[in-house]
Amino acid sequence: MSAPLARIPCTIVTGFLGSGKTTLIRHVLANANGRRLAVIVNEFGDVGIDGDILKGCGDAACPEENIVELANGCLCCTVADEFVPALDLILARRPAVEHIVIETSGLALPKPLVQAFHWPAIKSRVTVDGVVAVVDGRALADGRVSADLEALSRQRQADTALDHDNPIEEVFEDQIACADLVVLNKRDLLDAAGIDRAMAAIAGALPRAVRIVTVADGKVDPAALLGLGVGTEDDIENRKTHHDNELEHDHDDFDSFVVALPEIGDPASIARRVAGVAEAHNVLRMKGFLAVSGKPMRLLIQAVGPRVSHYYDRPWGASEPRRGNLVVIGLKGLDRDAVTAALLG
């Protein structure tokens, strides 16, 4: 009888837009020392890590096909329809991938993503080797959590997938609270007093002893980044954040399904219907694409609870069937038939 396969370690890299995550991951890919890597890029539109930049590294350790982009700002809320398929794709690669790096979007909360590693489709195959928070040392030294707060605000407004609307400082503290390693980047732009101020700002957000490394240009030793061996998912409930009251359910309690919808006549009407269904049936998340009669563009619709947004994202392809699909995510026991009937009207 063959021995069970070991779980593949995953490093989650979190941090604000502009903190230096792209540069850091490029450095890791270029200095992998033969370790076969894959990267899951979780971004929205053109913010966060630029997948094209990573794909341009040209390093044999992580060929282009091992970089998977998920254009959604809240990876945790798309576990069933995006994260699991991405893992399936990566874990099927040959030669086998030895380590996966997951980059969250700049405003994402890492704790829900770590909790998702308890999903049955995930927990037997991968483990969280560690959560790495990348911070902008110069911004912290100047009393800010990001060098460009206006850019963060624009990112928040553009990313309809975000399921929280909290002060930037709280998001920073939540990212730090889940970290197993903090990388203070842009050390070369600081004098000794500036480094002291930045370190004090990090220490003020750390609820426990966590190693902090200072680097310039994201040049952290890959050996210090990969191979932490923490198994963070087994300790995540001890990582206290501002949003714990919103995360009382375990991801094992989630359920999801897809509802196929015919062409619709009025986007505003379907948005009201989606909001009503979410409120009546306690649906956590809905997202998908719809076809609007007489419109050549595909309608993207996103709902977090009863908050719904929609916009046209691109033209329908000539060979694409003009029908909609809406992913519904809720807690176990969600009445699929009732939700489906309500969405179909």
C-alpha positions as CSV (number, residue, x, y, z in Angstrom):
1,M,0.0,0.0,0.0
2,S,1.5,3.3,-1.0
3,A,2.0,6.1,1.5
4,P,-0.4,9.1,1.4
5,L,0.9,12.0,-0.6
6,A,2.2,14.9,1.5
7,R,0.2,18.2,1.4
8,I,1.7,20.9,-0.7
9,P,2.8,24.0,1.3
10,C,1.2,27.3,0.3
11,T,2.6,30.7,1.3
12,I,0.0,33.5,1.5
13,V,1.5,37.0,0.7
14,T,-0.7,39.9,1.9
15,G,-0.1,43.6,1.9
16,F,-1.4,46.9,0.5
17,L,-1.1,48.1,-3.1
18,G,2.4,49.6,-3.4
19,S,4.0,47.7,-0.5
20,G,6.3,45.8,-2.9
21,K,4.6,42.4,-3.2
22,T,5.3,42.1,-7.0
23,T,9.0,42.8,-6.5
24,L,9.2,40.4,-3.6
25,I,7.5,37.5,-5.5
26,R,9.7,38.2,-8.6
27,H,12.7,37.9,-6.4
28,V,11.5,34.6,-4.9
29,L,10.8,33.2,-8.3
30,A,14.2,34.2,-9.5
31,N,16.0,32.6,-6.5
32,A,14.0,29.4,-6.0
33,N,17.2,27.3,-6.2
34,G,15.5,24.6,-8.2
35,R,12.3,24.4,-6.2
36,R,9.2,24.1,-8.5
37,L,6.8,26.9,-7.7
38,A,3.4,28.0,-8.7
39,V,1.7,31.4,-8.1
40,I,-2.0,32.2,-7.7
41,V,-2.5,35.9,-8.4
42,N,-5.7,37.3,-6.8
43,E,-6.4,40.7,-8.2
44,F,-9.1,42.9,-9.5
45,G,-8.7,44.5,-12.9
46,D,-5.3,46.1,-13.1
47,V,-4.6,46.5,-9.4
48,G,-2.6,44.2,-7.1
49,I,0.1,42.1,-8.6
50,D,0.4,42.4,-12.3
51,G,0.3,38.8,-13.6
52,D,1.9,39.8,-16.8
53,I,5.0,41.1,-14.9
54,L,5.3,37.8,-13.1
55,K,4.9,35.8,-16.3
56,G,7.7,37.8,-17.8
57,C,10.2,36.5,-15.3
58,G,11.2,33.7,-17.6
59,D,12.4,31.5,-14.7
60,A,12.3,27.7,-15.1
61,A,11.3,27.4,-11.4
62,C,7.9,28.9,-12.2
63,P,7.0,28.6,-15.9
64,E,4.2,30.8,-17.3
65,E,1.6,28.0,-17.1
66,N,2.2,27.8,-13.4
67,I,0.9,31.3,-12.8
68,V,-2.9,31.4,-12.4
69,E,-4.7,34.7,-12.2
70,L,-8.0,35.1,-10.4
71,A,-9.6,38.5,-11.2
72,N,-11.6,38.9,-7.9
73,G,-10.8,40.9,-4.9
74,C,-12.1,38.5,-2.3
75,L,-10.6,35.0,-3.0
76,C,-12.2,33.6,0.1
77,C,-15.7,34.2,-1.2
78,T,-14.9,32.4,-4.5
79,V,-13.5,29.2,-3.0
80,A,-15.9,26.9,-4.8
81,D,-15.8,28.6,-8.3
82,E,-12.3,29.9,-8.5
83,F,-9.9,28.8,-5.8
84,V,-10.5,25.1,-5.9
85,P,-10.3,24.9,-9.7
86,A,-7.1,26.9,-9.6
87,L,-5.6,24.4,-7.1
88,D,-6.9,21.5,-9.3
89,L,-5.1,23.0,-12.3
90,I,-1.8,23.6,-10.4
91,L,-1.7,20.3,-8.6
92,A,-2.2,18.4,-11.9
93,R,1.0,19.9,-13.3
94,R,3.9,17.6,-14.2
95,P,6.6,17.8,-13.0
96,A,4.7,18.3,-9.7
97,V,4.7,21.7,-8.0
98,E,6.5,21.8,-4.7
99,H,5.3,25.1,-3.3
100,I,2.4,27.5,-4.1
101,V,2.6,31.2,-3.5
102,I,-0.8,32.9,-3.1
103,E,-1.0,36.7,-3.4
104,T,-4.1,38.4,-2.0
105,S,-5.4,41.6,-3.4
106,G,-4.3,44.7,-1.5
107,L,-7.4,45.2,0.5
108,A,-8.2,41.5,1.2
109,L,-8.5,40.1,4.7
110,P,-6.2,37.1,5.0
111,K,-8.0,35.3,7.9
112,P,-11.0,34.1,5.8
113,L,-8.7,32.8,3.1
114,V,-6.7,30.8,5.7
115,Q,-10.0,29.5,7.1
116,A,-10.9,28.2,3.7
117,F,-8.0,25.7,3.9
118,H,-10.4,23.7,6.1
119,W,-12.7,23.1,3.1
120,P,-12.9,19.3,2.4
121,A,-11.7,19.9,-1.2
122,I,-8.6,21.7,0.0
123,K,-7.5,20.5,3.4
124,S,-6.3,17.1,2.3
125,R,-4.1,18.4,-0.4
126,V,-2.5,21.7,0.7
127,T,-1.5,23.5,3.9
128,V,-0.7,27.1,4.8
129,D,3.1,27.1,5.2
130,G,2.8,30.7,6.5
131,V,1.2,34.1,6.1
132,V,3.6,36.8,5.0
133,A,2.6,40.5,5.4
134,V,4.6,43.0,3.3
135,V,4.5,46.5,4.6
136,D,5.8,49.8,3.2
137,G,8.5,50.9,5.6
138,R,8.7,54.5,4.3
139,A,5.0,55.0,4.6
140,L,5.0,53.6,8.2
141,A,7.9,55.9,9.1
142,D,5.8,58.8,7.9
143,G,2.8,57.8,10.0
144,R,0.7,56.2,7.2
145,V,-0.1,52.5,6.5
146,S,0.3,53.1,2.7
147,A,2.3,55.5,0.6
148,D,-0.8,56.3,-1.6
149,L,-4.0,56.3,0.3
150,E,-5.9,57.7,-2.7
151,A,-4.9,54.7,-4.8
152,L,-6.2,52.4,-2.1
153,S,-9.5,54.4,-2.1
154,R,-9.8,54.0,-5.8
155,Q,-9.0,50.3,-5.6
156,R,-11.7,49.9,-3.0
157,Q,-14.3,51.7,-5.1
158,A,-13.4,49.7,-8.2
159,D,-13.4,46.3,-6.6
160,T,-17.0,45.3,-6.2
161,A,-16.0,41.9,-4.8
162,L,-14.7,43.3,-1.5
163,D,-17.0,42.2,1.3
164,H,-15.9,44.8,3.8
165,D,-15.8,48.6,4.0
166,N,-13.6,49.3,7.0
167,P,-10.9,51.9,7.8
168,I,-7.6,51.3,6.1
169,E,-5.9,51.1,9.4
170,E,-8.1,48.2,10.5
171,V,-7.4,46.3,7.3
172,F,-3.7,46.8,8.0
173,E,-4.0,45.6,11.6
174,D,-5.9,42.5,10.4
175,Q,-3.3,41.7,7.8
176,I,-0.6,42.0,10.5
177,A,-2.6,40.0,13.1
178,C,-2.6,37.0,10.8
179,A,1.1,37.2,9.8
180,D,3.7,34.5,10.6
181,L,6.4,36.8,9.1
182,V,6.4,40.5,8.5
183,V,8.6,41.9,5.7
184,L,9.3,45.6,6.2
185,N,10.2,46.7,2.6
186,K,11.9,49.8,1.3
187,R,14.6,49.8,4.0
188,D,16.9,51.7,1.6
189,L,14.6,54.7,1.8
190,L,14.9,55.0,5.6
191,D,17.5,56.3,8.0
192,A,17.9,54.6,11.4
193,A,15.3,56.8,13.1
194,G,12.8,56.0,10.3
195,I,13.4,52.3,10.7
196,D,12.7,52.6,14.4
197,R,9.4,54.5,13.7
198,A,8.3,51.9,11.2
199,M,9.2,49.0,13.5
200,A,7.3,50.6,16.3
201,A,4.2,51.0,14.1
202,I,4.4,47.2,13.2
203,A,4.9,46.3,16.8
204,G,1.9,48.3,17.8
205,A,-0.3,46.2,15.5
206,L,1.2,42.8,16.4
207,P,-0.7,40.9,19.1
208,R,2.0,38.3,19.5
209,A,5.7,37.7,18.8
210,V,6.3,37.5,15.1
211,R,9.6,37.8,13.2
212,I,10.1,41.0,11.3
213,V,12.7,41.2,8.5
214,T,13.8,44.5,6.9
215,V,14.6,44.4,3.1
216,A,15.2,46.7,0.2
217,D,13.6,46.1,-3.2
218,G,11.7,43.1,-1.9
219,K,14.9,41.1,-1.7
220,V,14.0,38.7,1.1
221,D,15.9,35.4,1.3
222,P,13.5,32.8,-0.2
223,A,14.6,30.4,2.5
224,A,13.2,32.7,5.1
225,L,10.0,33.1,3.2
226,L,9.3,29.6,2.0
227,G,9.4,26.7,4.5
228,L,8.1,28.4,7.6
229,G,6.1,25.2,8.3
230,V,3.5,26.8,10.5
231,G,0.3,25.1,9.3
232,T,-1.4,28.4,9.9
233,E,-4.9,27.0,9.3
234,D,-4.6,25.0,12.5
235,D,-4.0,28.1,14.6
236,I,-6.1,30.7,12.7
237,E,-8.7,31.0,15.4
238,N,-6.1,32.4,17.7
239,R,-5.3,35.2,15.3
240,K,-7.8,37.8,16.6
241,T,-8.9,40.5,14.1
242,H,-11.4,43.3,13.9
243,H,-13.7,41.1,11.8
244,D,-14.0,38.0,14.0
245,N,-17.7,38.6,14.7
246,E,-18.3,38.5,11.0
247,L,-16.5,35.2,10.6
248,E,-18.2,33.0,13.2
249,H,-19.0,30.3,10.8
250,D,-16.5,27.7,9.6
251,H,-15.9,27.4,5.9
252,D,-16.8,23.7,6.2
253,D,-20.3,25.0,6.7
254,F,-20.4,26.7,3.3
255,D,-22.4,25.4,0.3
256,S,-22.5,26.7,-3.2
257,F,-24.4,26.0,-6.5
258,V,-25.0,27.5,-9.9
259,V,-28.3,28.9,-11.2
260,A,-28.7,29.1,-14.9
261,L,-30.7,32.2,-16.0
262,P,-32.2,33.0,-19.4
263,E,-31.9,36.5,-21.0
264,I,-33.2,39.3,-18.8
265,G,-34.8,42.5,-19.8
266,D,-33.8,45.0,-17.1
267,P,-30.5,44.9,-15.1
268,A,-32.0,47.1,-12.3
269,S,-34.9,44.6,-11.9
270,I,-32.7,41.5,-11.6
271,A,-30.4,43.4,-9.1
272,R,-33.5,44.1,-6.9
273,R,-34.4,40.4,-7.2
274,V,-30.9,39.2,-6.2
275,A,-30.9,41.6,-3.2
276,G,-34.3,40.3,-2.1
277,V,-33.3,36.7,-2.5
278,A,-30.1,37.3,-0.5
279,E,-32.0,38.9,2.3
280,A,-34.9,36.4,2.4
281,H,-32.6,33.3,2.3
282,N,-29.5,34.5,4.1
283,V,-27.3,34.1,1.0
284,L,-23.8,35.2,1.7
285,R,-22.5,35.8,-1.8
286,M,-23.7,35.7,-5.5
287,K,-21.7,36.5,-8.6
288,G,-21.9,35.7,-12.3
289,F,-22.8,36.9,-15.7
290,L,-26.1,37.6,-17.4
291,A,-27.4,38.3,-20.9
292,V,-29.6,41.4,-21.4
293,S,-32.0,41.4,-24.3
294,G,-30.9,43.7,-27.0
295,K,-27.5,44.3,-25.5
296,P,-24.3,43.0,-27.1
297,M,-22.4,43.3,-23.8
298,R,-22.3,40.7,-21.0
299,L,-23.6,41.9,-17.6
300,L,-21.4,41.1,-14.6
301,I,-23.3,41.0,-11.3
302,Q,-21.9,40.8,-7.8
303,A,-23.7,40.6,-4.5
304,V,-22.3,40.4,-1.0
305,G,-25.4,39.8,1.1
306,P,-28.1,42.2,-0.1
307,R,-25.5,44.7,-1.5
308,V,-25.6,44.3,-5.3
309,S,-23.6,45.9,-8.0
310,H,-23.6,45.3,-11.8
311,Y,-21.9,46.5,-14.9
312,Y,-21.2,45.5,-18.5
313,D,-17.8,43.9,-18.8
314,R,-17.3,42.8,-22.4
315,P,-19.1,41.8,-25.6
316,W,-20.5,38.3,-25.9
317,G,-18.4,36.1,-28.1
318,A,-19.9,35.1,-31.5
319,S,-20.0,31.4,-30.4
320,E,-21.1,32.0,-26.8
321,P,-24.6,31.0,-25.8
322,R,-26.4,34.0,-24.5
323,R,-27.4,32.7,-21.1
324,G,-26.5,33.6,-17.6
325,N,-24.9,31.7,-14.7
326,L,-25.0,32.9,-11.2
327,V,-23.0,31.2,-8.4
328,V,-24.8,31.2,-5.0
329,I,-22.8,30.7,-1.8
330,G,-24.4,30.3,1.6
331,L,-24.3,28.1,4.7
332,K,-25.1,24.4,4.7
333,G,-28.8,23.8,4.6
334,L,-29.4,26.6,2.1
335,D,-32.7,25.8,0.3
336,R,-31.4,25.5,-3.3
337,D,-34.8,24.9,-4.8
338,A,-36.3,28.0,-3.2
339,V,-33.4,30.2,-4.1
340,T,-33.4,29.0,-7.7
341,A,-37.1,29.5,-8.0
342,A,-36.9,33.0,-6.5
343,L,-34.0,34.0,-8.9
344,L,-35.9,32.7,-11.9
345,G,-38.9,34.8,-10.8
